Amino acid sequence: MEDVKNVYISPLPDSPYVKPFRLNYTQNGMEKNWDLLEVHDSVAIIVFNVTRRVMIFVKQFRPAIYYNSIHPDDRHASIIDTDKYPARNGIALEMCAGIIDKNKPVLEIAREEVLEECGYDVPSSELQRIISYRSGVGVQGALQTLFYCEVTDEMKTEQGGGVGDELIEVVEMTISQIEEMVSSPGPLCSPPSCLFALMWFLHNKADKFRK
């Protein structure tokens, strides 16, 4: 996962995932504009293993985090110095998640993500929808739907780690480790949605697993 090299910046070609554009509008009689990104909506899933009482996370290299670890003066070098900026700068710890890019119910997409990323075969009926919210409201405002599911060791399959060229590591944390994480002053390489999910879990579910 951390074997990253030949890093450089290039112009954005036509992308199936990110479409930049400018929104023009008049507000209170004043003409304004805002640069935006059209992206896919997504799902995120809190996965808790009740057999061993551990939360299931995914860890992966996130180019956006890596890019923002690079000093602005070094971003447009012909090749980014990966000794100065090692790949570990871009490793994120997150909830299981994925974009909605298939013509399937959101619940089914969430179930597939748990299987593909974490390796647990969870029936759709065991996935609890928690809430939907807008992410990246400054530039995208895409809709993400958060689910919760409890899994057991018996549900574990040989899948997991992502599909295709994805490189995903499954990470387990105890409730006490989660509490330490959300109490940390940071900075944390985790998105706000992950921290919200952990706070939801600690508030709504954790007590029954402490006994």
C-alpha positions in Angstrom: 0.0 0.0 0.0 2.8 2.4 0.8 4.9 1.5 -2.3 4.0 4.8 -4.1 6.4 6.4 -6.6 6.6 8.4 -9.8 4.2 11.0 -8.4 3.5 14.1 -10.4 0.6 16.5 -11.1 -1.1 16.7 -14.5 -4.2 18.5 -15.9 -7.5 16.7 -15.3 -8.8 14.9 -18.4 -12.5 14.0 -18.8 -13.3 12.0 -15.7 -16.2 9.6 -15.0 -15.9 10.4 -11.2 -15.3 14.2 -10.9 -16.7 16.9 -13.2 -15.7 20.4 -12.4 -18.0 23.3 -13.4 -19.0 26.8 -12.3 -22.5 27.7 -11.0 -23.6 31.3 -11.7 -26.4 32.9 -9.8 -27.8 36.2 -8.5 -28.3 36.5 -4.7 -29.9 39.6 -3.2 -29.4 41.4 -6.5 -25.6 40.6 -6.7 -24.2 38.4 -9.4 -22.1 35.6 -8.0 -20.5 32.3 -9.0 -19.0 29.3 -7.3 -16.8 26.5 -8.6 -18.1 23.1 -7.9 -17.5 19.4 -8.5 -20.2 16.9 -9.7 -19.5 13.6 -8.0 -21.4 10.4 -7.2 -23.5 10.0 -4.1 -22.2 7.4 -1.7 -22.7 5.0 1.2 -20.8 4.4 4.4 -21.2 1.6 6.8 -20.3 1.2 10.5 -19.3 -2.5 10.9 -19.0 -3.9 14.4 -17.8 -7.5 15.0 -19.8 -8.7 18.0 -17.8 -11.9 18.3 -14.7 -10.1 19.4 -16.2 -6.7 20.1 -14.1 -4.7 17.6 -15.0 -2.0 15.1 -14.0 -2.8 11.5 -12.2 0.0 9.7 -10.6 0.2 6.2 -7.2 1.8 5.7 -6.2 3.0 2.2 -4.0 5.5 0.4 -5.9 8.7 -0.4 -4.3 10.9 -3.0 -6.2 14.0 -1.9 -4.7 13.7 1.6 -1.3 12.9 0.2 -1.5 16.0 -2.1 -2.3 18.2 0.8 0.7 17.0 2.7 3.0 18.4 0.0 4.2 21.9 0.5 2.8 24.2 -2.2 6.3 25.0 -3.5 6.9 21.3 -4.2 3.6 20.4 -5.8 4.5 21.2 -9.4 7.9 19.6 -9.5 8.3 17.3 -12.5 8.3 14.4 -10.0 7.3 14.6 -6.3 10.1 13.6 -3.9 8.6 10.5 -2.2 11.5 10.4 0.3 10.5 13.9 1.5 6.8 13.0 1.2 6.4 9.3 1.9 3.2 7.5 1.0 2.2 7.1 4.7 1.3 10.8 4.6 -1.7 9.9 2.5 -3.0 6.8 4.4 -6.5 7.3 5.8 -8.5 5.3 8.4 -12.2 5.3 7.4 -15.5 3.5 7.7 -16.3 1.0 4.9 -17.7 3.1 2.1 -18.3 3.4 -1.6 -19.8 5.4 -4.4 -23.3 4.8 -5.8 -22.4 4.0 -9.4 -24.7 1.0 -10.0 -28.4 0.8 -10.8 -29.1 -1.0 -7.5 -30.9 -0.1 -4.3 -28.7 1.9 -1.9 -29.1 -0.9 0.7 -27.7 -3.5 -1.7 -24.8 -1.3 -2.6 -24.0 -1.0 1.1 -24.1 -4.7 1.5 -21.7 -5.2 -1.4 -19.3 -2.7 0.0 -19.1 -4.6 3.3 -18.3 -7.8 1.4 -15.8 -6.3 -1.0 -13.9 -4.1 1.4 -14.2 -5.9 4.8 -15.0 -9.5 3.7 -18.2 -10.0 5.7 -21.3 -11.4 4.0 -24.1 -9.5 5.7 -27.8 -10.0 4.8 -29.4 -6.8 3.6 -31.9 -7.2 6.4 -29.2 -6.8 9.0 -28.2 -3.3 7.7 -29.7 -0.5 9.7 -30.0 2.9 7.9 -29.0 5.7 10.3 -29.1 8.9 8.4 -28.3 10.6 5.1 -26.3 13.9 4.9 -24.5 16.1 2.5 -20.7 15.8 2.3 -18.1 18.3 1.0 -20.6 21.1 1.1 -18.1 23.7 -0.1 -17.5 22.1 -3.5 -19.8 19.1 -4.0 -22.7 18.6 -1.6 -23.1 15.0 -2.5 -25.5 12.8 -0.5 -24.0 10.0 1.7 -26.2 7.5 3.5 -24.8 5.9 6.7 -25.7 2.4 7.7 -24.9 0.2 10.8 -24.4 -3.5 10.9 -23.2 -6.1 13.4 -21.2 -9.0 12.1 -19.7 -12.2 13.5 -16.6 -14.2 12.8 -18.8 -16.8 11.1 -19.8 -14.2 8.4 -16.2 -13.7 7.4 -15.3 -14.8 3.9 -12.1 -14.9 1.9 -13.2 -11.7 0.2 -12.2 -8.2 1.4 -9.5 -5.8 0.6 -11.3 -4.2 -2.3 -11.9 -5.2 -5.9 -9.9 -4.6 -9.0 -6.9 -2.3 -8.4 -8.1 -1.2 -4.9 -5.6 -1.7 -2.1 -7.5 -1.8 1.2 -6.3 -3.0 4.6 -8.9 -4.1 7.2 -8.2 -2.7 10.6 -9.9 -3.6 13.9 -10.2 -1.4 17.0 -11.6 -2.0 20.4 -14.2 0.4 22.0 -11.5 1.9 24.3 -9.3 2.5 21.2 -12.2 4.2 19.5 -12.7 6.5 22.5 -9.0 7.4 22.4 -9.2 8.2 18.7 -12.2 10.6 19.0 -10.6 12.3 22.0 -7.3 12.9 20.2 -6.5 16.5 19.3 -5.4 15.3 15.9 -4.9 16.0 13.2 -6.5 12.7 12.2 -6.4 11.2 8.7 -10.1 10.4 8.8 -13.0 12.2 7.2 -15.6 14.0 9.3 -18.2 11.3 8.4 -16.0 8.7 10.0 -15.8 10.7 13.2 -19.5 11.3 13.2 -20.1 7.5 12.7 -17.9 6.7 15.7 -19.6 9.3 17.9 -23.0 7.8 16.9 -21.8 4.3 17.8 -20.4 5.4 21.1 -23.6 7.2 22.0 -26.1 4.5 20.7 -24.4 1.1 20.7 -21.2 0.9 22.7 -22.6 0.4 26.2 -24.2 -3.0 25.4 -20.8 -4.3 24.4 -18.9 -3.1 27.4 -20.4 -5.7 29.7 
